Amino acid sequence: MITENTKVKTLVAKEGYPEGTIGVVVSLYSSGPACEVELWDETDYPVDVVTYLLCEVEPVS
């Protein structure tokens, strides 16, 4: 289950970020199955916040 602060991997390329980008969910939309994900670069530095459908991300440990 995806909740706020869940570490996720993206399953699609979006807004210039490739599939497999790692990030953390910062908010969930109450109006539908979508979330805001703070994306990280390869050094775990936050670089952007992008909206994804919940089916476009998966939790990672």
PQR file with spaces between the fields and no chain letter, atoms N, CA, C, O and H, PARSE charges and radii, in Angstrom:
ATOM       1  N    MET     1       0.837   -1.184    0.000 -0.4000 1.5000
ATOM       2  CA   MET     1       0.000    0.000    0.000 -0.0000 2.0000
ATOM       3  C    MET     1       0.882    1.247    0.000  0.5500 1.7000
ATOM       4  O    MET     1       1.866    1.323    0.735 -0.5500 1.4000
ATOM       5  N    ILE     2       0.524    2.201   -0.815 -0.4000 1.5000
ATOM       6  CA   ILE     2       1.299    3.434   -0.918 -0.0000 2.0000
ATOM       7  C    ILE     2       0.648    4.500   -0.046  0.5500 1.7000
ATOM       8  O    ILE     2      -0.544    4.782   -0.176 -0.5500 1.4000
ATOM       9  H    ILE     2      -0.276    2.139   -1.411  0.4000 1.0000
ATOM      10  N    THR     3       1.436    5.084    0.836 -0.4000 1.5000
ATOM      11  CA   THR     3       0.997    6.170    1.699 -0.0000 2.0000
ATOM      12  C    THR     3       2.030    7.284    1.628  0.5500 1.7000
ATOM      13  O    THR     3       3.063    7.129    0.977 -0.5500 1.4000
ATOM      14  H    THR     3       2.404    4.855    0.941  0.4000 1.0000
ATOM      15  N    GLU     4       1.762    8.405    2.291 -0.4000 1.5000
ATOM      16  CA   GLU     4       2.769    9.463    2.343 -0.0000 2.0000
ATOM      17  C    GLU     4       4.037    8.908    2.981  0.5500 1.7000
ATOM      18  O    GLU     4       3.971    8.086    3.895 -0.5500 1.4000
ATOM      19  H    GLU     4       0.923    8.530    2.820  0.4000 1.0000
ATOM      20  N    ASN     5       5.179    9.355    2.500 -0.4000 1.5000
ATOM      21  CA   ASN     5       6.513    8.955    2.956 -0.0000 2.0000
ATOM      22  C    ASN     5       6.934    7.571    2.489  0.5500 1.7000
ATOM      23  O    ASN     5       7.958    7.060    2.942 -0.5500 1.4000
ATOM      24  H    ASN     5       5.233   10.022    1.757  0.4000 1.0000
ATOM      25  N    THR     6       6.169    6.947    1.591 -0.4000 1.5000
ATOM      26  CA   THR     6       6.569    5.667    1.014 -0.0000 2.0000
ATOM      27  C    THR     6       7.635    5.907   -0.049  0.5500 1.7000
ATOM      28  O    THR     6       7.456    6.742   -0.936 -0.5500 1.4000
ATOM      29  H    THR     6       5.337    7.361    1.222  0.4000 1.0000
ATOM      30  N    LYS     7       8.738    5.176    0.041 -0.4000 1.5000
ATOM      31  CA   LYS     7       9.776    5.240   -0.993 -0.0000 2.0000
ATOM      32  C    LYS     7       9.283    4.429   -2.186  0.5500 1.7000
ATOM      33  O    LYS     7       8.860    3.283   -2.036 -0.5500 1.4000
ATOM      34  H    LYS     7       8.883    4.498    0.761  0.4000 1.0000
ATOM      35  N    VAL     8       9.342    5.038   -3.387 -0.4000 1.5000
ATOM      36  CA   VAL     8       8.799    4.380   -4.579 -0.0000 2.0000
ATOM      37  C    VAL     8       9.776    4.434   -5.742  0.5500 1.7000
ATOM      38  O    VAL     8      10.723    5.221   -5.763 -0.5500 1.4000
ATOM      39  H    VAL     8       9.686    5.969   -3.509  0.4000 1.0000
ATOM      40  N    LYS     9       9.507    3.560   -6.711 -0.4000 1.5000
ATOM      41  CA   LYS     9      10.221    3.546   -7.997 -0.0000 2.0000
ATOM      42  C    LYS     9       9.168    3.795   -9.062  0.5500 1.7000
ATOM      43  O    LYS     9       8.083    3.213   -9.022 -0.5500 1.4000
ATOM      44  H    LYS     9       8.739    2.920   -6.694  0.4000 1.0000
ATOM      45  N    THR    10       9.491    4.665  -10.019 -0.4000 1.5000
ATOM      46  CA   THR    10       8.535    4.954  -11.081 -0.0000 2.0000
ATOM      47  C    THR    10       8.540    3.827  -12.112  0.5500 1.7000
ATOM      48  O    THR    10       9.571    3.206  -12.371 -0.5500 1.4000
ATOM      49  H    THR    10      10.372    5.137  -10.051  0.4000 1.0000
ATOM      50  N    LEU    11       7.366    3.579  -12.694 -0.4000 1.5000
ATOM      51  CA   LEU    11       7.212    2.523  -13.689 -0.0000 2.0000
ATOM      52  C    LEU    11       7.073    3.072  -15.106  0.5500 1.7000
ATOM      53  O    LEU    11       6.987    2.310  -16.069 -0.5500 1.4000
ATOM      54  H    LEU    11       6.528    4.084  -12.484  0.4000 1.0000
ATOM      55  N    VAL    12       7.051    4.397  -15.226 -0.4000 1.5000
ATOM      56  CA   VAL    12       6.920    5.061  -16.527 -0.0000 2.0000
ATOM      57  C    VAL    12       7.862    6.256  -16.578  0.5500 1.7000
ATOM      58  O    VAL    12       8.236    6.812  -15.545 -0.5500 1.4000
ATOM      59  H    VAL    12       7.121    5.016  -14.443  0.4000 1.0000
ATOM      60  N    ALA    13       8.238    6.644  -17.791 -0.4000 1.5000
ATOM      61  CA   ALA    13       9.000    7.883  -17.986 -0.0000 2.0000
ATOM      62  C    ALA    13       8.002    9.033  -17.992  0.5500 1.7000
ATOM      63  O    ALA    13       6.921    8.927  -18.571 -0.5500 1.4000
ATOM      64  H    ALA    13       7.934    6.193  -18.630  0.4000 1.0000
ATOM      65  N    LYS    14       8.376   10.136  -17.339 -0.4000 1.5000
ATOM      66  CA   LYS    14       7.463   11.276  -17.269 -0.0000 2.0000
ATOM      67  C    LYS    14       8.264   12.552  -17.017  0.5500 1.7000
ATOM      68  O    LYS    14       9.176   12.568  -16.191 -0.5500 1.4000
ATOM      69  H    LYS    14       9.254   10.222  -16.869  0.4000 1.0000
ATOM      70  N    GLU    15       7.919   13.613  -17.730 -0.4000 1.5000
ATOM      71  CA   GLU    15       8.511   14.944  -17.565 -0.0000 2.0000
ATOM      72  C    GLU    15      10.044   14.919  -17.589  0.5500 1.7000
ATOM      73  O    GLU    15      10.702   15.653  -16.852 -0.5500 1.4000
ATOM      74  H    GLU    15       7.178   13.600  -18.402  0.4000 1.0000
ATOM      75  N    GLY    16      10.588   14.068  -18.442 -0.4000 1.5000
ATOM      76  CA   GLY    16      12.034   14.005  -18.601 -0.0000 2.0000
ATOM      77  C    GLY    16      12.747   13.074  -17.643  0.5500 1.7000
ATOM      78  O    GLY    16      13.970   12.946  -17.711 -0.5500 1.4000
ATOM      79  H    GLY    16      10.053   13.472  -19.041  0.4000 1.0000
ATOM      80  N    TYR    17      12.018   12.421  -16.752 -0.4000 1.5000
ATOM      81  CA   TYR    17      12.614   11.487  -15.803 -0.0000 2.0000
ATOM      82  C    TYR    17      12.334   10.059  -16.272  0.5500 1.7000
ATOM      83  O    TYR    17      11.194    9.728  -16.599 -0.5500 1.4000
ATOM      84  H    TYR    17      11.025   12.525  -16.697  0.4000 1.0000
ATOM      85  N    PRO    18      13.364    9.214  -16.308 -0.5600 1.5000
ATOM      86  CA   PRO    18      13.194    7.871  -16.858  0.2800 2.0000
ATOM      87  C    PRO    18      12.444    6.931  -15.918  0.5500 1.7000
ATOM      88  O    PRO    18      12.344    7.171  -14.714 -0.5500 1.4000
ATOM      89  N    GLU    19      11.929    5.870  -16.497 -0.4000 1.5000
ATOM      90  CA   GLU    19      11.361    4.776  -15.713 -0.0000 2.0000
ATOM      91  C    GLU    19      12.432    4.289  -14.738  0.5500 1.7000
ATOM      92  O    GLU    19      13.608    4.212  -15.095 -0.5500 1.4000
ATOM      93  H    GLU    19      12.010    5.676  -17.475  0.4000 1.0000
ATOM      94  N    GLY    20      12.035    3.966  -13.530 -0.4000 1.5000
ATOM      95  CA   GLY    20      12.990    3.471  -12.533 -0.0000 2.0000
ATOM      96  C    GLY    20      13.557    4.545  -11.631  0.5500 1.7000
ATOM      97  O    GLY    20      14.402    4.255  -10.785 -0.5500 1.4000
ATOM      98  H    GLY    20      11.080    4.029  -13.240  0.4000 1.0000
ATOM      99  N    THR    21      13.105    5.792  -11.793 -0.4000 1.5000
ATOM     100  CA   THR    21      13.562    6.872  -10.929 -0.0000 2.0000
ATOM     101  C    THR    21      13.013    6.635   -9.520  0.5500 1.7000
ATOM     102  O    THR    21      11.860    6.238   -9.353 -0.5500 1.4000
ATOM     103  H    THR    21      12.418    6.028  -12.480  0.4000 1.0000
ATOM     104  N    ILE    22      13.850    6.881   -8.514 -0.4000 1.5000
ATOM     105  CA   ILE    22      13.469    6.669   -7.118 -0.0000 2.0000
ATOM     106  C    ILE    22      13.014    7.993   -6.509  0.5500 1.7000
ATOM     107  O    ILE    22      13.543    9.058   -6.830 -0.5500 1.4000
ATOM     108  H    ILE    22      14.787    7.204   -8.650  0.4000 1.0000
ATOM     109  N    GLY    23      12.028    7.904   -5.629 -0.4000 1.5000
ATOM     110  CA   GLY    23      11.551    9.092   -4.936 -0.0000 2.0000
ATOM     111  C    GLY    23      10.726    8.708   -3.724  0.5500 1.7000
ATOM     112  O    GLY    23      10.682    7.545   -3.323 -0.5500 1.4000
ATOM     113  H    GLY    23      11.598    7.039   -5.368  0.4000 1.0000
ATOM     114  N    VAL    24      10.075    9.705   -3.148 -0.4000 1.5000
ATOM     115  CA   VAL    24       9.226    9.471   -1.983 -0.0000 2.0000
ATOM     116  C    VAL    24       7.906   10.206   -2.186  0.5500 1.7000
ATOM     117  O    VAL    24       7.879   11.334   -2.677 -0.5500 1.4000
ATOM     118  H    VAL    24      10.111   10.650   -3.473  0.4000 1.0000
ATOM     119  N    VAL    25       6.814    9.550   -1.801 -0.4000 1.5000
ATOM     120  CA   VAL    25       5.491   10.148   -1.922 -0.0000 2.0000
ATOM     121  C    VAL    25       5.365   11.256   -0.879  0.5500 1.7000
ATOM     122  O    VAL    25       5.551   11.020    0.315 -0.5500 1.4000
ATOM     123  H    VAL    25       6.836    8.634   -1.402  0.4000 1.0000
ATOM     124  N    VAL    26       5.047   12.463   -1.340 -0.4000 1.5000
ATOM     125  CA   VAL    26       4.890   13.585   -0.417 -0.0000 2.0000
ATOM     126  C    VAL    26       3.431   13.930   -0.177  0.5500 1.7000
ATOM     127  O    VAL    26       3.109   14.562    0.829 -0.5500 1.4000
ATOM     128  H    VAL    26       4.896   12.654   -2.310  0.4000 1.0000
ATOM     129  N    SER    27       2.542   13.530   -1.077 -0.4000 1.5000
ATOM     130  CA   SER    27       1.110   13.723   -0.835 -0.0000 2.0000
ATOM     131  C    SER    27       0.302   12.823   -1.755  0.5500 1.7000
ATOM     132  O    SER    27       0.747   12.448   -2.840 -0.5500 1.4000
ATOM     133  H    SER    27       2.804   13.017   -1.894  0.4000 1.0000
ATOM     134  N    LEU    28      -0.894   12.486   -1.294 -0.4000 1.5000
ATOM     135  CA   LEU    28      -1.847   11.693   -2.066 -0.0000 2.0000
ATOM     136  C    LEU    28      -3.036   12.576   -2.403  0.5500 1.7000
ATOM     137  O    LEU    28      -3.461   13.388   -1.580 -0.5500 1.4000
ATOM     138  H    LEU    28      -1.256   12.791   -0.413  0.4000 1.0000
ATOM     139  N    TYR    29      -3.573   12.427   -3.598 -0.4000 1.5000
ATOM     140  CA   TYR    29      -4.749   13.186   -4.001 -0.0000 2.0000
ATOM     141  C    TYR    29      -5.994   12.536   -3.425  0.5500 1.7000
ATOM     142  O    TYR    29      -6.155   11.319   -3.518 -0.5500 1.4000
ATOM     143  H    TYR    29      -3.228   11.768   -4.266  0.4000 1.0000
ATOM     144  N    SER    30      -6.867   13.320   -2.838 -0.4000 1.5000
ATOM     145  CA   SER    30      -8.124   12.780   -2.316 -0.0000 2.0000
ATOM     146  C    SER    30      -9.157   12.631   -3.429  0.5500 1.7000
ATOM     147  O    SER    30     -10.147   11.917   -3.271 -0.5500 1.4000
ATOM     148  H    SER    30      -6.736   14.309   -2.762  0.4000 1.0000
ATOM     149  N    SER    31      -8.924   13.307   -4.555 -0.4000 1.5000
ATOM     150  CA   SER    31      -9.885   13.287   -5.656 -0.0000 2.0000
ATOM     151  C    SER    31      -9.673   12.139   -6.644  0.5500 1.7000
ATOM     152  O    SER    31     -10.468   11.974   -7.569 -0.5500 1.4000
ATOM     153  H    SER    31      -8.119   13.887   -4.683  0.4000 1.0000
ATOM     154  N    GLY    32      -8.626   11.351   -6.468 -0.4000 1.5000
ATOM     155  CA   GLY    32      -8.384   10.265   -7.407 -0.0000 2.0000
ATOM     156  C    GLY    32      -7.120    9.511   -7.082  0.5500 1.7000
ATOM     157  O    GLY    32      -6.406    9.869   -6.145 -0.5500 1.4000
ATOM     158  H    GLY    32      -7.980   11.485   -5.716  0.4000 1.0000
ATOM     159  N    PRO    33      -6.829    8.463   -7.847 -0.5600 1.5000
ATOM     160  CA   PRO    33      -5.689    7.593   -7.556  0.2800 2.0000
ATOM     161  C    PRO    33      -4.364    8.168   -8.059  0.5500 1.7000
ATOM     162  O    PRO    33      -3.737    7.593   -8.948 -0.5500 1.4000
ATOM     163  N    ALA    34      -3.940    9.293   -7.498 -0.4000 1.5000
ATOM     164  CA   ALA    34      -2.692    9.929   -7.918 -0.0000 2.0000
ATOM     165  C    ALA    34      -1.937   10.433   -6.695  0.5500 1.7000
ATOM     166  O    ALA    34      -2.502   10.580   -5.611 -0.5500 1.4000
ATOM     167  H    ALA    34      -4.449    9.761   -6.776  0.4000 1.0000
ATOM     168  N    CYS    35      -0.647   10.695   -6.895 -0.4000 1.5000
ATOM     169  CA   CYS    35       0.189   11.189   -5.805 -0.0000 2.0000
ATOM     170  C    CYS    35       1.278   12.104   -6.344  0.5500 1.7000
ATOM     171  O    CYS    35       1.633   12.054   -7.522 -0.5500 1.4000
ATOM     172  H    CYS    35      -0.188   10.575   -7.776  0.4000 1.0000
ATOM     173  N    GLU    36       1.798   12.941   -5.456 -0.4000 1.5000
ATOM     174  CA   GLU    36       2.955   13.770   -5.763 -0.0000 2.0000
ATOM     175  C    GLU    36       4.181   13.015   -5.263  0.5500 1.7000
ATOM     176  O    GLU    36       4.217   12.568   -4.116 -0.5500 1.4000
ATOM     177  H    GLU    36       1.510   12.982   -4.500  0.4000 1.0000
ATOM     178  N    VAL    37       5.188   12.875   -6.128 -0.4000 1.5000
ATOM     179  CA   VAL    37       6.408   12.153   -5.765 -0.0000 2.0000
ATOM     180  C    VAL    37       7.593   13.100   -5.858  0.5500 1.7000
ATOM     181  O    VAL    37       7.829   13.708   -6.902 -0.5500 1.4000
ATOM     182  H    VAL    37       5.159   13.238   -7.059  0.4000 1.0000
ATOM     183  N    GLU    38       8.337   13.226   -4.766 -0.4000 1.5000
ATOM     184  CA   GLU    38       9.590   13.985   -4.773 -0.0000 2.0000
ATOM     185  C    GLU    38      10.656   13.057   -5.340  0.5500 1.7000
ATOM     186  O    GLU    38      11.028   12.068   -4.709 -0.5500 1.4000
ATOM     187  H    GLU    38       8.146   12.732   -3.918  0.4000 1.0000
ATOM     188  N    LEU    39      11.145   13.381   -6.531 -0.4000 1.5000
ATOM     189  CA   LEU    39      12.120   12.532   -7.210 -0.0000 2.0000
ATOM     190  C    LEU    39      13.526   12.866   -6.748  0.5500 1.7000
ATOM     191  O    LEU    39      13.836   14.018   -6.444 -0.5500 1.4000
ATOM     192  H    LEU    39      10.843   14.185   -7.044  0.4000 1.0000
ATOM     193  N    TRP    40      14.372   11.850   -6.700 -0.4000 1.5000
ATOM     194  CA   TRP    40      15.752   12.001   -6.245 -0.0000 2.0000
ATOM     195  C    TRP    40      16.718   11.674   -7.371  0.5500 1.7000
ATOM     196  O    TRP    40      16.416   10.869   -8.251 -0.5500 1.4000
ATOM     197  H    TRP    40      14.120   10.915   -6.947  0.4000 1.0000
ATOM     198  N    ASP    41      17.884   12.310   -7.333 -0.4000 1.5000
ATOM     199  CA   ASP    41      18.934   11.953   -8.288 -0.0000 2.0000
ATOM     200  C    ASP    41      19.715   10.759   -7.749  0.5500 1.7000
ATOM     201  O    ASP    41      19.348   10.183   -6.726 -0.5500 1.4000
ATOM     202  H    ASP    41      18.130   12.965   -6.618  0.4000 1.0000
ATOM     203  N    GLU    42      20.788   10.392   -8.435 -0.4000 1.5000
ATOM     204  CA   GLU    42      21.548    9.196   -8.043 -0.0000 2.0000
ATOM     205  C    GLU    42      22.267    9.340   -6.704  0.5500 1.7000
ATOM     206  O    GLU    42      22.746    8.347   -6.157 -0.5500 1.4000
ATOM     207  H    GLU    42      21.087   10.860   -9.267  0.4000 1.0000
ATOM     208  N    THR    43      22.351   10.559   -6.165 -0.4000 1.5000
ATOM     209  CA   THR    43      22.976   10.772   -4.852 -0.0000 2.0000
ATOM     210  C    THR    43      21.922   10.990   -3.764  0.5500 1.7000
ATOM     211  O    THR    43      22.240   11.462   -2.673 -0.5500 1.4000
ATOM     212  H    THR    43      21.962   11.366   -6.609  0.4000 1.0000
ATOM     213  N    ASP    44      20.663   10.644   -4.065 -0.4000 1.5000
ATOM     214  CA   ASP    44      19.529   10.798   -3.148 -0.0000 2.0000
ATOM     215  C    ASP    44      19.237   12.252   -2.797  0.5500 1.7000
ATOM     216  O    ASP    44      18.736   12.552   -1.713 -0.5500 1.4000
ATOM     217  H    ASP    44      20.404   10.260   -4.951  0.4000 1.0000
ATOM     218  N    TYR    45      19.557   13.156   -3.732 -0.4000 1.5000
ATOM     219  CA   TYR    45      19.245   14.575   -3.556 -0.0000 2.0000
ATOM     220  C    TYR    45      17.930   14.869   -4.278  0.5500 1.7000
ATOM     221  O    TYR    45      17.784   14.499   -5.443 -0.5500 1.4000
ATOM     222  H    TYR    45      19.964   12.913   -4.612  0.4000 1.0000
ATOM     223  N    PRO    46      16.963   15.529   -3.617 -0.5600 1.5000
ATOM     224  CA   PRO    46      15.693   15.822   -4.285  0.2800 2.0000
ATOM     225  C    PRO    46      15.879   16.794   -5.445  0.5500 1.7000
ATOM     226  O    PRO    46      16.563   17.809   -5.310 -0.5500 1.4000
ATOM     227  N    VAL    47      15.266   16.477   -6.586 -0.4000 1.5000
ATOM     228  CA   VAL    47      15.434   17.311   -7.782 -0.0000 2.0000
ATOM     229  C    VAL    47      14.132   17.872   -8.331  0.5500 1.7000
ATOM     230  O    VAL    47      14.153   18.869   -9.053 -0.5500 1.4000
ATOM     231  H    VAL    47      14.711   15.653   -6.695  0.4000 1.0000
ATOM     232  N    ASP    48      12.985   17.251   -8.004 -0.4000 1.5000
ATOM     233  CA   ASP    48      11.725   17.724   -8.576 -0.0000 2.0000
ATOM     234  C    ASP    48      10.568   17.018   -7.883  0.5500 1.7000
ATOM     235  O    ASP    48      10.759   16.016   -7.194 -0.5500 1.4000
ATOM     236  H    ASP    48      12.968   16.441   -7.418  0.4000 1.0000
ATOM     237  N    VAL    49       9.367   17.553   -8.072 -0.4000 1.5000
ATOM     238  CA   VAL    49       8.147   16.903   -7.612 -0.0000 2.0000
ATOM     239  C    VAL    49       7.252   16.721   -8.830  0.5500 1.7000
ATOM     240  O    VAL    49       6.960   17.682   -9.543 -0.5500 1.4000
ATOM     241  H    VAL    49       9.211   18.367   -8.631  0.4000 1.0000
ATOM     242  N    VAL    50       6.816   15.481   -9.068 -0.4000 1.5000
ATOM     243  CA   VAL    50       6.032   15.142  -10.248 -0.0000 2.0000
ATOM     244  C    VAL    50       4.802   14.350   -9.806  0.5500 1.7000
ATOM     245  O    VAL    50       4.867   13.565   -8.860 -0.5500 1.4000
ATOM     246  H    VAL    50       7.053   14.701   -8.489  0.4000 1.0000
ATOM     247  N    THR    51       3.684   14.564  -10.497 -0.4000 1.5000
ATOM     248  CA   THR    51       2.453   13.828  -10.212 -0.0000 2.0000
ATOM     249  C    THR    51       2.437   12.520  -10.988  0.5500 1.7000
ATOM     250  O    THR    51       2.692   12.497  -12.192 -0.5500 1.4000
ATOM     251  H    THR    51       3.632   15.202  -11.266  0.4000 1.0000
ATOM     252  N    TYR    52       2.137   11.434  -10.290 -0.4000 1.5000
ATOM     253  CA   TYR    52       2.008   10.105  -10.893 -0.0000 2.0000
ATOM     254  C    TYR    52       0.688    9.486  -10.475  0.5500 1.7000
ATOM     255  O    TYR    52       0.198    9.740   -9.375 -0.5500 1.4000
ATOM     256  H    TYR    52       1.930   11.452   -9.312  0.4000 1.0000
ATOM     257  N    LEU    53       0.115    8.677  -11.346 -0.4000 1.5000
ATOM     258  CA   LEU    53      -0.986    7.817  -10.938 -0.0000 2.0000
ATOM     259  C    LEU    53      -0.404    6.742  -10.029  0.5500 1.7000
ATOM     260  O    LEU    53       0.771    6.395  -10.155 -0.5500 1.4000
ATOM     261  H    LEU    53       0.513    8.470  -12.240  0.4000 1.0000
ATOM     262  N    LEU    54      -1.206    6.218   -9.123 -0.4000 1.5000
ATOM     263  CA   LEU    54      -0.700    5.187   -8.213 -0.0000 2.0000
ATOM     264  C    LEU    54      -0.253    3.938   -8.956  0.5500 1.7000
ATOM     265  O    LEU    54       0.617    3.214   -8.471 -0.5500 1.4000
ATOM     266  H    LEU    54      -2.160    6.500   -9.021  0.4000 1.0000
ATOM     267  N    CYS    55      -0.834    3.669  -10.134 -0.4000 1.5000
ATOM     268  CA   CYS    55      -0.427    2.506  -10.920 -0.0000 2.0000
ATOM     269  C    CYS    55       0.898    2.749  -11.652  0.5500 1.7000
ATOM     270  O    CYS    55       1.430    1.829  -12.274 -0.5500 1.4000
ATOM     271  H    CYS    55      -1.540    4.257  -10.528  0.4000 1.0000
ATOM     272  N    GLU    56       1.439    3.971  -11.589 -0.4000 1.5000
ATOM     273  CA   GLU    56       2.696    4.301  -12.266 -0.0000 2.0000
ATOM     274  C    GLU    56       3.898    4.268  -11.324  0.5500 1.7000
ATOM     275  O    GLU    56       5.016    4.580  -11.735 -0.5500 1.4000
ATOM     276  H    GLU    56       1.007    4.718  -11.083  0.4000 1.0000
ATOM     277  N    VAL    57       3.673    3.892  -10.060 -0.4000 1.5000
ATOM     278  CA   VAL    57       4.768    3.777   -9.094 -0.0000 2.0000
ATOM     279  C    VAL    57       4.592    2.489   -8.301  0.5500 1.7000
ATOM     280  O    VAL    57       3.489    1.955   -8.193 -0.5500 1.4000
ATOM     281  H    VAL    57       2.765    3.639   -9.726  0.4000 1.0000
ATOM     282  N    GLU    58       5.706    1.997   -7.746 -0.4000 1.5000
ATOM     283  CA   GLU    58       5.629    0.830   -6.867 -0.0000 2.0000
ATOM     284  C    GLU    58       6.552    1.048   -5.677  0.5500 1.7000
ATOM     285  O    GLU    58       7.621    1.643   -5.815 -0.5500 1.4000
ATOM     286  H    GLU    58       6.602    2.431   -7.834  0.4000 1.0000
ATOM     287  N    PRO    59       6.139    0.565   -4.508 -0.5600 1.5000
ATOM     288  CA   PRO    59       6.980    0.725   -3.316  0.2800 2.0000
ATOM     289  C    PRO    59       8.290   -0.045   -3.449  0.5500 1.7000
ATOM     290  O    PRO    59       8.338   -1.109   -4.067 -0.5500 1.4000
ATOM     291  N    VAL    60       9.342    0.501   -2.864 -0.4000 1.5000
ATOM     292  CA   VAL    60      10.637   -0.180   -2.777 -0.0000 2.0000
ATOM     293  C    VAL    60      11.076   -0.161   -1.327  0.5500 1.7000
ATOM     294  O    VAL    60      10.662    0.704   -0.555 -0.5500 1.4000
ATOM     295  H    VAL    60       9.303    1.365   -2.362  0.4000 1.0000
ATOM     296  N    SER    61      11.914   -1.114   -0.960 -0.4000 1.5000
ATOM     297  CA   SER    61      12.380   -1.157    0.430 -0.0000 2.0000
ATOM     298  C    SER    61      13.730   -0.525    0.580  0.5500 1.7000
ATOM     299  O    SER    61      14.270   -0.477    1.685 -0.5500 1.4000
ATOM     300  H    SER    61      12.250   -1.816   -1.588  0.4000 1.0000
